[in-house]
Amino acid sequence: MINKKYRSGNSKIKSDFYVEYIPRETSGIKISTNLRSQSLYGNKLNEICNKVCSDLKIKNGEFTIIDNGGQYFTLQARIESVIKDAWPKISSESLPKLQSHSLYESNKDRFRRSRLYLPGNQAKLMLNAGIHKPDGIILDLEDSVSPSEKQSARFIARNALRHLDFFGSERMVRINQGELGLKDLKAVIPQNVHLILVPKVEASEDLVEVDKQIIQISKKCGRKEPVYLMPILESAKGILNAFEIASSTKNNVALAIGLEDYTADIGVERSIEGKESLFARSQLINAARSANIQAIDTVFSDVSDEVSLRSSTKAAKELGFDGKGCIHPRQIKPIHEEFSPSTSQIQRAKDIVLAFDDAQKQGLGVVSLGNKMIDPPVVKRSQKTIQIAISMKLIPETWKKS
């Protein structure tokens, strides 16, 4: 460990930091930077580096910091990462201040029409993601992060949850599998993450184990709010076990499908039309509905093809999906628009909700519209249609008075 060089980041990546650390036995903390304007920013970099060393009880070592315009919470994470690479038994953390805008809650039935994936090691993409108003923002620690960056990404995502404003979007993290996933959970559960995406789930036991780990971590850190789960089914086995997975824990709020891995698993090419995945998607939707949770479609990978994105989203809605993944902010608006109800759907929903209100006032146990009886699930679906219409500003919140 002593005299070996440890690294985090890439010295050529803009809007980020690159950090090198060489542990020493003596001589205290030495810090060198690439800053031309040392008088303006040098003190801040030194302050952050010394804070992390103090928090982690590091008294000696040489640090080289290359500043390419990154965020300070990222620098704090990268310094912590190189220190823990050198001294993996260190359990203490170096945390930025928890901001008040990071403290809002989520709920089980909120809209999840869009969820925007962001690589967990690229803070520059996180800064303004909430301005685009996705229903959820995913800090991804799995497929979009290289093995060498897994630890740094974990700390960057943890710090982002404490520091950044998500502007009301649901705060999500996709964890890794196995032991890495457990480390991810320990880092983010105390930071008011709302929902954990669990990749490549194939059996109910997979999800139950994650839920147990979350409950244990929550008790240890004093967290009271639930942490919701969204398992991603990405294999033939996962699809065949969809209902058992969907109903395995009360904290599960949705099933998502990952078609890149699924189509590879069954040995076919993924197409825009999606015929090869129709069975899997239908199976997932029916499993989700049976468990009374949401069904979430896969991402659409061509960010430049809005026409095909809209067509794919429309087809997903017709199948019964509640939402779709995004890999670029420009995909959010088309997805929201395609998941919006039509004028006729809004009018019928209004009629059903008003009939329900009238039945409630009269103390009736059943709802009728004309000569037809309206089942409770239809009422619930109509109420959700109204909520979506209001959120899209298709009708005013005071629509009952108009």
Protein Blocks (a to p, Z undefined) as FASTA:
>chain_A
ZZpacdedjfkbghiacddddddfehpjadddfbfblmlmmmmmmmmmmmmmmmnopabd
cdddddehiafklmmmmmmmmmmmmmmmbmbdcdddddfklmcccdfklccfbccdddfk
lmklmmmmmmnopabdcddfklmpcfklmmmmmmmmmmmmmmmcgehpacdddddehjll
mmmmmmmmmnopabdcdehiabfklmmmmmmmmmmmmmmnopabdcddddddfbfklmmm
mmmmmmmpfkbcbdcddfklmmmmnopacdfklmmmmmmmmmmmmmmmmnopacdddddf
blklmmlmmmmmmmmmmnopabdcdfbfklmmmmmmmmpccfklmmmmmmmmmmmmmmmm
nopabdcehjaccdfklmmmmmmmmmmmmmnopacfklmmZZ
